Amino acid sequence: MLTPNNQSTINIIDAENQINISNKSESNEWKSCCYKLNPSMTKYFVQVSILSGLIVFSSVMLVKDNDCNSQRNYSSLLMICLGCFLPSPKMS
């Protein structure tokens, strides 16, 4: 009695898994009219470029600006950006 119901359920689960697998492979790249991109690589390079720009901007403003109040803001921004780049300490 339970065999037909179990087989149909298994078939439905198998069909869902096949759909999930095919969707998963399609979501591993972003497509445009001219090119294909890997999403994780694109996000990584965008994050690195924004953080690098903020580090350069903060460093230049620390050298150029003589006001201590504004230097405090740029040094805080610089430390936050460096904290994003550097790995957190771990116990071995």
N, C-alpha and C positions, 0 to 999 in steps of 0.2 A: 504493500500500500504506500509506503513512504518513498519508494524508489523513484517513481515518476516525478513526484514533487521535488525530491532532492536533486534529481538530474536537471530539472528545469531551473532550479535555484542556482545550481552550479554553472549552468550555461549562462544565466544572467550575470553572475559574478564574473565569469570569464569574459563576457562581452564588455562589462564595465572596465575590467582591468586592461583589456586591449584598447579601449577608448582612452583610458588614462595614460597608457604608455604612448600612444600616438600623440596625444596632446602634450605630454611631457617633452617629447622630442621636438615638437614644433615650437615650444616655448623657450628652447635653448638658443634661439637666434632671433634678432629683430631684423625684419625685412623692410627695405625701402625700394623705391623704383630703380635705384642705381647700385645698391650695395647691401650686404648682410653684416650684422654686427652681433658679437657675443655680449649679452647683457651684463654679465658680471665683469668682464674686462672693461666695458664702456663705463660702468659705474665706478670702478676702481680708478681709471685714469681721470675721470671728472673730479673725484674726491681729491686725488693727489694734486691735480693742477690747481684747484681752488685753495687747498691748504698751502701749497707752495707760493701761490700769489699772496696770500695773507701773511706768510712768514717774511717774504721779501718786502712787502709794504710796511709791516711793523718794524722790521730792521732798519729800513731807510728812514722812517719817521722818527725812530729813536735816535738816529745819528743827526738828523736835520733839526729836530725840535729841541729847544733849550728849556722849555717850560716843564717843570717837574710834574705838574698835575696831568698834562697830556702824555708825558712819558710813562706815567703810571698806567694809563689806559692801554698804550701800545705794548708795554711789557706784559700786561695781563693777557692781551690778545696773542702775543707771541708764545707765552707759556701754554695757553690752551691749545694752540696749533701744534706745538711740539709734543704736548701730551697725547694728542691724537696719533702722531707718528710713532712715538716710542712705545714699545711693548710694556705691559705692566709687569712688575717683578713677581717671580714665582719661587716658591720653596722647592728645592730639589731633594 
